[in-house]
Amino acid sequence: MEKDLVEYIAKFLVDDPSQVRVSVVEGEKSTILELRVSSEDIGKVIGKHGRIAKAIRTVLQAATVRSGKHTVLEILD
């Protein structure tokens, strides 16, 4: 569910949605979502001073609060 949410949001932010990739790394107490977009679109996902990235992380945290697992979003080049 978290993977789909991040992928959905990222595809609407970028110019090339076919380059959006989200991979999941499961841990014992946390889940890491690795978001990859094309190099031209990285700024659109991060935003000025990281505002868009922070907003995505806030929505992700709100969506996973019931599961009790800590979810981390990493934006990779």
C-alpha positions as CSV (number, residue, x, y, z in Angstrom):
1,M,0.0,0.0,0.0
2,E,2.8,2.4,0.9
3,K,4.7,1.7,-2.2
4,D,1.6,2.4,-4.4
5,L,0.9,5.6,-2.5
6,V,4.5,7.0,-3.1
7,E,4.5,5.8,-6.7
8,Y,1.1,7.5,-7.4
9,I,2.2,10.8,-5.9
10,A,5.6,10.8,-7.7
11,K,4.0,10.0,-11.1
12,F,1.9,13.1,-10.9
13,L,4.9,15.3,-10.0
14,V,7.3,14.3,-12.7
15,D,7.4,14.9,-16.5
16,D,8.4,11.3,-17.3
17,P,6.2,9.0,-15.2
18,S,7.6,5.8,-16.8
19,Q,10.9,6.4,-15.0
20,V,9.4,6.3,-11.5
21,R,10.5,3.3,-9.6
22,V,9.8,2.5,-5.9
23,S,11.5,-0.5,-4.3
24,V,10.8,-1.7,-0.8
25,V,13.4,-2.9,1.8
26,E,11.7,-4.6,4.7
27,G,13.3,-4.5,8.1
28,E,12.3,-5.9,11.5
29,K,10.9,-2.6,12.8
30,S,10.9,-0.4,9.8
31,T,10.3,-0.3,6.1
32,I,12.4,1.7,3.7
33,L,10.9,2.9,0.4
34,E,13.5,3.9,-2.2
35,L,12.2,6.3,-4.8
36,R,14.0,6.6,-8.1
37,V,13.1,9.1,-10.8
38,S,14.9,10.4,-13.9
39,S,17.7,12.9,-13.3
40,E,15.7,15.7,-14.9
41,D,12.8,15.2,-12.5
42,I,14.7,14.8,-9.2
43,G,14.2,18.5,-8.4
44,K,10.5,18.2,-8.9
45,V,10.2,15.4,-6.4
46,I,12.4,17.2,-3.8
47,G,11.1,20.7,-4.3
48,K,12.5,24.0,-3.0
49,H,14.3,23.4,0.3
50,G,12.9,19.9,0.4
51,R,9.3,21.0,0.9
52,I,7.7,18.5,-1.5
53,A,9.8,15.6,-0.2
54,K,8.8,16.6,3.4
55,A,5.1,16.7,2.3
56,I,5.3,13.2,0.7
57,R,7.0,11.9,3.9
58,T,4.2,13.4,6.0
59,V,1.5,11.8,3.9
60,L,3.3,8.5,4.1
61,Q,3.7,8.7,7.9
62,A,-0.1,9.4,8.2
63,A,-0.9,6.5,6.0
64,T,1.2,4.0,8.0
65,V,0.4,5.2,11.6
66,R,-2.1,2.3,12.2
67,S,0.4,-0.4,11.2
68,G,2.8,0.6,13.9
69,K,5.8,0.2,11.6
70,H,8.2,3.1,11.0
71,T,8.3,3.9,7.2
72,V,11.2,5.9,5.7
73,L,11.3,7.4,2.3
74,E,14.6,7.8,0.5
75,I,14.9,9.7,-2.7
76,L,17.8,8.3,-4.8
77,D,19.5,9.6,-7.9
